């Protein structure tokens, strides 16, 4: 399963991403994460 997940996210092209792998798509489009750190020290 782990090998399939790695291939799926790094090598296999997806039609919804203009036939690019998810990693390739992210690298080419320079998306930044807009999530902030959460603090749970209450």
PDBQT receptor file of N, H, CA, C and O in Angstrom, charges set to zero:
ATOM      1  N   UNK A   1       0.824  -1.201   0.000  1.00  0.00    +0.000 N 
ATOM      2  CA  UNK A   1       0.000   0.000   0.000  1.00  0.00    +0.000 C 
ATOM      3  C   UNK A   1       0.868   1.266   0.000  1.00  0.00    +0.000 C 
ATOM      4  O   UNK A   1       0.564   2.229  -0.703  1.00  0.00    +0.000 OA
ATOM      5  N   UNK A   2       1.925   1.259   0.773  1.00  0.00    +0.000 N 
ATOM      6  H   UNK A   2       2.172   0.476   1.344  1.00  0.00    +0.000 HD
ATOM      7  CA  UNK A   2       2.788   2.440   0.846  1.00  0.00    +0.000 C 
ATOM      8  C   UNK A   2       3.408   2.756  -0.507  1.00  0.00    +0.000 C 
ATOM      9  O   UNK A   2       3.477   3.921  -0.900  1.00  0.00    +0.000 OA
ATOM     10  N   UNK A   3       3.862   1.728  -1.226  1.00  0.00    +0.000 N 
ATOM     11  H   UNK A   3       3.806   0.782  -0.907  1.00  0.00    +0.000 HD
ATOM     12  CA  UNK A   3       4.451   1.955  -2.549  1.00  0.00    +0.000 C 
ATOM     13  C   UNK A   3       3.421   2.553  -3.497  1.00  0.00    +0.000 C 
ATOM     14  O   UNK A   3       3.742   3.453  -4.272  1.00  0.00    +0.000 OA
ATOM     15  N   UNK A   4       2.199   2.066  -3.444  1.00  0.00    +0.000 N 
ATOM     16  H   UNK A   4       1.938   1.335  -2.814  1.00  0.00    +0.000 HD
ATOM     17  CA  UNK A   4       1.139   2.592  -4.308  1.00  0.00    +0.000 C 
ATOM     18  C   UNK A   4       0.865   4.060  -3.983  1.00  0.00    +0.000 C 
ATOM     19  O   UNK A   4       0.709   4.871  -4.896  1.00  0.00    +0.000 OA
ATOM     20  N   UNK A   5       0.803   4.413  -2.705  1.00  0.00    +0.000 N 
ATOM     21  H   UNK A   5       0.930   3.754  -1.963  1.00  0.00    +0.000 HD
ATOM     22  CA  UNK A   5       0.561   5.806  -2.319  1.00  0.00    +0.000 C 
ATOM     23  C   UNK A   5       1.676   6.722  -2.806  1.00  0.00    +0.000 C 
ATOM     24  O   UNK A   5       1.413   7.831  -3.272  1.00  0.00    +0.000 OA
ATOM     25  N   UNK A   6       2.907   6.265  -2.699  1.00  0.00    +0.000 N 
ATOM     26  H   UNK A   6       3.121   5.365  -2.320  1.00  0.00    +0.000 HD
ATOM     27  CA  UNK A   6       4.034   7.071  -3.182  1.00  0.00    +0.000 C 
ATOM     28  C   UNK A   6       3.936   7.259  -4.690  1.00  0.00    +0.000 C 
ATOM     29  O   UNK A   6       4.092   8.374  -5.189  1.00  0.00    +0.000 OA
ATOM     30  N   UNK A   7       3.680   6.182  -5.413  1.00  0.00    +0.000 N 
ATOM     31  H   UNK A   7       3.554   5.276  -5.007  1.00  0.00    +0.000 HD
ATOM     32  CA  UNK A   7       3.530   6.282  -6.869  1.00  0.00    +0.000 C 
ATOM     33  C   UNK A   7       2.355   7.173  -7.239  1.00  0.00    +0.000 C 
ATOM     34  O   UNK A   7       2.457   7.994  -8.150  1.00  0.00    +0.000 OA
ATOM     35  N   UNK A   8       1.251   7.016  -6.542  1.00  0.00    +0.000 N 
ATOM     36  H   UNK A   8       1.168   6.350  -5.801  1.00  0.00    +0.000 HD
ATOM     37  CA  UNK A   8       0.035   7.777  -6.845  1.00  0.00    +0.000 C 
ATOM     38  C   UNK A   8       0.267   9.277  -6.686  1.00  0.00    +0.000 C 
ATOM     39  O   UNK A   8      -0.248  10.072  -7.472  1.00  0.00    +0.000 OA
ATOM     40  N   UNK A   9       1.027   9.661  -5.689  1.00  0.00    +0.000 N 
ATOM     41  H   UNK A   9       1.446   9.015  -5.050  1.00  0.00    +0.000 HD
ATOM     42  CA  UNK A   9       1.235  11.079  -5.412  1.00  0.00    +0.000 C 
ATOM     43  C   UNK A   9       2.466  11.682  -6.072  1.00  0.00    +0.000 C 
ATOM     44  O   UNK A   9       2.598  12.905  -6.118  1.00  0.00    +0.000 OA
ATOM     45  N   UNK A  10       3.370  10.852  -6.585  1.00  0.00    +0.000 N 
ATOM     46  H   UNK A  10       3.262   9.859  -6.548  1.00  0.00    +0.000 HD
ATOM     47  CA  UNK A  10       4.597  11.409  -7.149  1.00  0.00    +0.000 C 
ATOM     48  C   UNK A  10       4.824  11.074  -8.612  1.00  0.00    +0.000 C 
ATOM     49  O   UNK A  10       5.550  11.797  -9.294  1.00  0.00    +0.000 OA
ATOM     50  N   UNK A  11       4.225   9.998  -9.118  1.00  0.00    +0.000 N 
ATOM     51  H   UNK A  11       3.635   9.411  -8.563  1.00  0.00    +0.000 HD
ATOM     52  CA  UNK A  11       4.532   9.568 -10.480  1.00  0.00    +0.000 C 
ATOM     53  C   UNK A  11       3.326   9.504 -11.404  1.00  0.00    +0.000 C 
ATOM     54  O   UNK A  11       3.442   9.823 -12.587  1.00  0.00    +0.000 OA
ATOM     55  N   UNK A  12       2.182   9.102 -10.893  1.00  0.00    +0.000 N 
ATOM     56  H   UNK A  12       2.088   8.842  -9.932  1.00  0.00    +0.000 HD
ATOM     57  CA  UNK A  12       1.018   8.861 -11.745  1.00  0.00    +0.000 C 
ATOM     58  C   UNK A  12       0.333  10.184 -12.082  1.00  0.00    +0.000 C 
ATOM     59  O   UNK A  12      -0.057  10.919 -11.175  1.00  0.00    +0.000 OA
ATOM     60  N   UNK A  13       0.180  10.503 -13.375  1.00  0.00    +0.000 N 
ATOM     61  H   UNK A  13       0.498   9.906 -14.112  1.00  0.00    +0.000 HD
ATOM     62  CA  UNK A  13      -0.502  11.740 -13.760  1.00  0.00    +0.000 C 
ATOM     63  C   UNK A  13      -2.003  11.651 -13.487  1.00  0.00    +0.000 C 
ATOM     64  O   UNK A  13      -2.607  10.584 -13.602  1.00  0.00    +0.000 OA
ATOM     65  N   UNK A  14      -2.586  12.777 -13.129  1.00  0.00    +0.000 N 
ATOM     66  H   UNK A  14      -2.096  13.643 -13.036  1.00  0.00    +0.000 HD
ATOM     67  CA  UNK A  14      -4.013  12.862 -12.839  1.00  0.00    +0.000 C 
ATOM     68  C   UNK A  14      -4.665  13.783 -13.867  1.00  0.00    +0.000 C 
ATOM     69  O   UNK A  14      -4.154  14.869 -14.142  1.00  0.00    +0.000 OA
ATOM     70  N   UNK A  15      -5.769  13.362 -14.424  1.00  0.00    +0.000 N 
ATOM     71  H   UNK A  15      -6.184  12.480 -14.201  1.00  0.00    +0.000 HD
ATOM     72  CA  UNK A  15      -6.445  14.181 -15.437  1.00  0.00    +0.000 C 
ATOM     73  C   UNK A  15      -6.926  15.503 -14.852  1.00  0.00    +0.000 C 
ATOM     74  O   UNK A  15      -6.924  16.517 -15.551  1.00  0.00    +0.000 OA
ATOM     75  N   UNK A  16      -7.339  15.515 -13.588  1.00  0.00    +0.000 N 
ATOM     76  H   UNK A  16      -7.341  14.691 -13.021  1.00  0.00    +0.000 HD
ATOM     77  CA  UNK A  16      -7.821  16.750 -12.970  1.00  0.00    +0.000 C 
ATOM     78  C   UNK A  16      -6.705  17.762 -12.732  1.00  0.00    +0.000 C 
ATOM     79  O   UNK A  16      -6.978  18.934 -12.473  1.00  0.00    +0.000 OA
ATOM     80  N   UNK A  17      -5.453  17.322 -12.818  1.00  0.00    +0.000 N 
ATOM     81  H   UNK A  17      -5.232  16.370 -13.029  1.00  0.00    +0.000 HD
ATOM     82  CA  UNK A  17      -4.300  18.210 -12.628  1.00  0.00    +0.000 C 
ATOM     83  C   UNK A  17      -3.564  18.440 -13.940  1.00  0.00    +0.000 C 
ATOM     84  O   UNK A  17      -2.350  18.644 -13.960  1.00  0.00    +0.000 OA
ATOM     85  N   UNK A  18      -4.314  18.403 -15.027  1.00  0.00    +0.000 N 
ATOM     86  H   UNK A  18      -5.300  18.238 -15.010  1.00  0.00    +0.000 HD
ATOM     87  CA  UNK A  18      -3.743  18.617 -16.354  1.00  0.00    +0.000 C 
ATOM     88  C   UNK A  18      -2.681  17.557 -16.674  1.00  0.00    +0.000 C 
ATOM     89  O   UNK A  18      -1.643  17.848 -17.269  1.00  0.00    +0.000 OA
ATOM     90  N   UNK A  19      -2.973  16.332 -16.264  1.00  0.00    +0.000 N 
ATOM     91  H   UNK A  19      -3.817  16.096 -15.781  1.00  0.00    +0.000 HD
ATOM     92  CA  UNK A  19      -2.115  15.165 -16.505  1.00  0.00    +0.000 C 
ATOM     93  C   UNK A  19      -0.714  15.325 -15.918  1.00  0.00    +0.000 C 
ATOM     94  O   UNK A  19       0.286  14.977 -16.545  1.00  0.00    +0.000 OA
ATOM     95  N   UNK A  20      -0.671  15.855 -14.712  1.00  0.00    +0.000 N 
ATOM     96  H   UNK A  20      -1.484  16.138 -14.203  1.00  0.00    +0.000 HD
ATOM     97  CA  UNK A  20       0.573  15.952 -13.950  1.00  0.00    +0.000 C 
ATOM     98  C   UNK A  20       0.380  15.208 -12.639  1.00  0.00    +0.000 C 
ATOM     99  O   UNK A  20      -0.747  15.019 -12.182  1.00  0.00    +0.000 OA
ATOM    100  N   UNK A  21       1.475  14.792 -12.042  1.00  0.00    +0.000 N 
ATOM    101  H   UNK A  21       2.391  14.946 -12.413  1.00  0.00    +0.000 HD
ATOM    102  CA  UNK A  21       1.374  14.167 -10.723  1.00  0.00    +0.000 C 
ATOM    103  C   UNK A  21       1.079  15.267  -9.703  1.00  0.00    +0.000 C 
ATOM    104  O   UNK A  21       1.398  16.430  -9.950  1.00  0.00    +0.000 OA
ATOM    105  N   UNK A  22       0.478  14.922  -8.566  1.00  0.00    +0.000 N 
ATOM    106  H   UNK A  22       0.219  13.978  -8.366  1.00  0.00    +0.000 HD
ATOM    107  CA  UNK A  22       0.204  15.945  -7.555  1.00  0.00    +0.000 C 
ATOM    108  C   UNK A  22       1.450  16.717  -7.119  1.00  0.00    +0.000 C 
ATOM    109  O   UNK A  22       1.394  17.934  -6.943  1.00  0.00    +0.000 OA
ATOM    110  N   UNK A  23       2.567  16.020  -6.946  1.00  0.00    +0.000 N 
ATOM    111  H   UNK A  23       2.612  15.032  -7.089  1.00  0.00    +0.000 HD
ATOM    112  CA  UNK A  23       3.795  16.706  -6.539  1.00  0.00    +0.000 C 
ATOM    113  C   UNK A  23       4.275  17.650  -7.634  1.00  0.00    +0.000 C 
ATOM    114  O   UNK A  23       4.663  18.782  -7.349  1.00  0.00    +0.000 OA
ATOM    115  N   UNK A  24       4.253  17.200  -8.865  1.00  0.00    +0.000 N 
ATOM    116  H   UNK A  24       3.937  16.280  -9.097  1.00  0.00    +0.000 HD
ATOM    117  CA  UNK A  24       4.676  18.043  -9.987  1.00  0.00    +0.000 C 
ATOM    118  C   UNK A  24       3.778  19.272 -10.092  1.00  0.00    +0.000 C 
ATOM    119  O   UNK A  24       4.265  20.378 -10.328  1.00  0.00    +0.000 OA
ATOM    120  N   UNK A  25       2.489  19.087  -9.921  1.00  0.00    +0.000 N 
ATOM    121  H   UNK A  25       2.094  18.188  -9.730  1.00  0.00    +0.000 HD
ATOM    122  CA  UNK A  25       1.543  20.197  -9.991  1.00  0.00    +0.000 C 
ATOM    123  C   UNK A  25       1.826  21.227  -8.898  1.00  0.00    +0.000 C 
ATOM    124  O   UNK A  25       1.844  22.429  -9.164  1.00  0.00    +0.000 OA
ATOM    125  N   UNK A  26       2.044  20.763  -7.685  1.00  0.00    +0.000 N 
ATOM    126  H   UNK A  26       2.030  19.787  -7.469  1.00  0.00    +0.000 HD
ATOM    127  CA  UNK A  26       2.335  21.681  -6.582  1.00  0.00    +0.000 C 
ATOM    128  C   UNK A  26       3.640  22.431  -6.794  1.00  0.00    +0.000 C 
ATOM    129  O   UNK A  26       3.719  23.630  -6.529  1.00  0.00    +0.000 OA
ATOM    130  N   UNK A  27       4.661  21.735  -7.270  1.00  0.00    +0.000 N 
ATOM    131  H   UNK A  27       4.598  20.761  -7.486  1.00  0.00    +0.000 HD
ATOM    132  CA  UNK A  27       5.950  22.394  -7.499  1.00  0.00    +0.000 C 
ATOM    133  C   UNK A  27       5.866  23.449  -8.598  1.00  0.00    +0.000 C 
ATOM    134  O   UNK A  27       6.503  24.498  -8.499  1.00  0.00    +0.000 OA
ATOM    135  N   UNK A  28       5.100  23.186  -9.625  1.00  0.00    +0.000 N 
ATOM    136  H   UNK A  28       4.582  22.334  -9.706  1.00  0.00    +0.000 HD
ATOM    137  CA  UNK A  28       4.992  24.134 -10.738  1.00  0.00    +0.000 C 
ATOM    138  C   UNK A  28       4.096  25.323 -10.416  1.00  0.00    +0.000 C 
ATOM    139  O   UNK A  28       4.254  26.389 -11.011  1.00  0.00    +0.000 OA
ATOM    140  N   UNK A  29       3.170  25.162  -9.496  1.00  0.00    +0.000 N 
ATOM    141  H   UNK A  29       3.042  24.296  -9.012  1.00  0.00    +0.000 HD
ATOM    142  CA  UNK A  29       2.227  26.237  -9.201  1.00  0.00    +0.000 C 
ATOM    143  C   UNK A  29       2.533  26.980  -7.910  1.00  0.00    +0.000 C 
ATOM    144  O   UNK A  29       1.832  27.934  -7.574  1.00  0.00    +0.000 OA
ATOM    145  N   UNK A  30       3.549  26.572  -7.190  1.00  0.00    +0.000 N 
ATOM    146  H   UNK A  30       4.119  25.797  -7.463  1.00  0.00    +0.000 HD
ATOM    147  CA  UNK A  30       4.037  27.278  -6.003  1.00  0.00    +0.000 C 
ATOM    148  C   UNK A  30       2.935  27.603  -5.003  1.00  0.00    +0.000 C 
ATOM    149  O   UNK A  30       2.834  28.732  -4.523  1.00  0.00    +0.000 OA
ATOM    150  N   UNK A  31       2.128  26.628  -4.701  1.00  0.00    +0.000 N 
ATOM    151  H   UNK A  31       2.209  25.711  -5.091  1.00  0.00    +0.000 HD
ATOM    152  CA  UNK A  31       1.084  26.868  -3.709  1.00  0.00    +0.000 C 
ATOM    153  C   UNK A  31       1.695  26.950  -2.323  1.00  0.00    +0.000 C 
ATOM    154  O   UNK A  31       2.604  26.196  -1.979  1.00  0.00    +0.000 OA
ATOM    155  N   UNK A  32       1.179  27.878  -1.538  1.00  0.00    +0.000 N 
ATOM    156  H   UNK A  32       0.440  28.491  -1.817  1.00  0.00    +0.000 HD
ATOM    157  CA  UNK A  32       1.625  28.005  -0.161  1.00  0.00    +0.000 C 
ATOM    158  C   UNK A  32       0.501  27.555   0.762  1.00  0.00    +0.000 C 
ATOM    159  O   UNK A  32      -0.679  27.740   0.466  1.00  0.00    +0.000 OA
ATOM    160  N   UNK A  33       0.880  26.979   1.850  1.00  0.00    +0.000 N 
ATOM    161  H   UNK A  33       1.839  26.828   2.090  1.00  0.00    +0.000 HD
ATOM    162  CA  UNK A  33      -0.099  26.546   2.835  1.00  0.00    +0.000 C 
ATOM    163  C   UNK A  33      -0.572  27.771   3.613  1.00  0.00    +0.000 C 
ATOM    164  O   UNK A  33       0.240  28.575   4.070  1.00  0.00    +0.000 OA
ATOM    165  N   UNK A  34      -1.871  27.906   3.758  1.00  0.00    +0.000 N 
ATOM    166  H   UNK A  34      -2.531  27.253   3.387  1.00  0.00    +0.000 HD
ATOM    167  CA  UNK A  34      -2.439  29.039   4.485  1.00  0.00    +0.000 C 
ATOM    168  C   UNK A  34      -2.947  28.628   5.861  1.00  0.00    +0.000 C 
ATOM    169  O   UNK A  34      -3.713  29.355   6.493  1.00  0.00    +0.000 OA
ATOM    170  N   UNK A  35      -2.519  27.473   6.312  1.00  0.00    +0.000 N 
ATOM    171  H   UNK A  35      -1.897  26.882   5.798  1.00  0.00    +0.000 HD
ATOM    172  CA  UNK A  35      -2.916  27.015   7.639  1.00  0.00    +0.000 C 
ATOM    173  C   UNK A  35      -1.930  27.570   8.658  1.00  0.00    +0.000 C 
ATOM    174  O   UNK A  35      -0.750  27.751   8.361  1.00  0.00    +0.000 OA
ATOM    175  N   UNK A  36      -2.414  27.830   9.832  1.00  0.00    +0.000 N 
ATOM    176  H   UNK A  36      -3.373  27.683  10.074  1.00  0.00    +0.000 HD
ATOM    177  CA  UNK A  36      -1.579  28.364  10.890  1.00  0.00    +0.000 C 
ATOM    178  C   UNK A  36      -1.327  27.291  11.934  1.00  0.00    +0.000 C 
ATOM    179  O   UNK A  36      -2.099  26.342  12.065  1.00  0.00    +0.000 OA
ATOM    180  N   UNK A  37      -0.240  27.451  12.675  1.00  0.00    +0.000 N 
ATOM    181  H   UNK A  37       0.387  28.223  12.569  1.00  0.00    +0.000 HD
ATOM    182  CA  UNK A  37       0.045  26.535  13.770  1.00  0.00    +0.000 C 
ATOM    183  C   UNK A  37      -1.049  26.668  14.806  1.00  0.00    +0.000 C 
ATOM    184  O   UNK A  37      -1.572  27.758  15.035  1.00  0.00    +0.000 OA
ATOM    185  N   UNK A  38      -1.385  25.584  15.417  1.00  0.00    +0.000 N 
ATOM    186  H   UNK A  38      -0.960  24.698  15.232  1.00  0.00    +0.000 HD
ATOM    187  CA  UNK A  38      -2.354  25.630  16.513  1.00  0.00    +0.000 C 
ATOM    188  C   UNK A  38      -1.629  25.353  17.816  1.00  0.00    +0.000 C 
ATOM    189  O   UNK A  38      -0.682  24.569  17.866  1.00  0.00    +0.000 OA
ATOM    190  N   UNK A  39      -2.082  25.998  18.850  1.00  0.00    +0.000 N 
ATOM    191  H   UNK A  39      -2.851  26.635  18.810  1.00  0.00    +0.000 HD
ATOM    192  CA  UNK A  39      -1.494  25.815  20.169  1.00  0.00    +0.000 C 
ATOM    193  C   UNK A  39      -2.537  25.183  21.077  1.00  0.00    +0.000 C 
ATOM    194  O   UNK A  39      -3.668  25.660  21.173  1.00  0.00    +0.000 OA
ATOM    195  N   UNK A  40      -2.148  24.122  21.731  1.00  0.00    +0.000 N 
ATOM    196  H   UNK A  40      -1.229  23.735  21.653  1.00  0.00    +0.000 HD
ATOM    197  CA  UNK A  40      -3.094  23.404  22.584  1.00  0.00    +0.000 C 
ATOM    198  C   UNK A  40      -2.683  23.447  24.045  1.00  0.00    +0.000 C 
ATOM    199  O   UNK A  40      -3.085  22.588  24.830  1.00  0.00    +0.000 OA
ATOM    200  N   UNK A  41      -1.899  24.424  24.410  1.00  0.00    +0.000 N 
ATOM    201  H   UNK A  41      -1.573  25.122  23.772  1.00  0.00    +0.000 HD
ATOM    202  CA  UNK A  41      -1.447  24.554  25.802  1.00  0.00    +0.000 C 
ATOM    203  C   UNK A  41      -2.423  25.423  26.581  1.00  0.00    +0.000 C 
ATOM    204  O   UNK A  41      -2.178  26.610  26.794  1.00  0.00    +0.000 OA
ATOM    205  N   UNK A  42      -3.509  24.836  26.996  1.00  0.00    +0.000 N 
ATOM    206  H   UNK A  42      -3.709  23.872  26.823  1.00  0.00    +0.000 HD
ATOM    207  CA  UNK A  42      -4.503  25.596  27.769  1.00  0.00    +0.000 C 
ATOM    208  C   UNK A  42      -4.583  25.087  29.174  1.00  0.00    +0.000 C 
ATOM    209  O   UNK A  42      -5.364  25.603  29.974  1.00  0.00    +0.000 OA
TER     210      UNK A  42
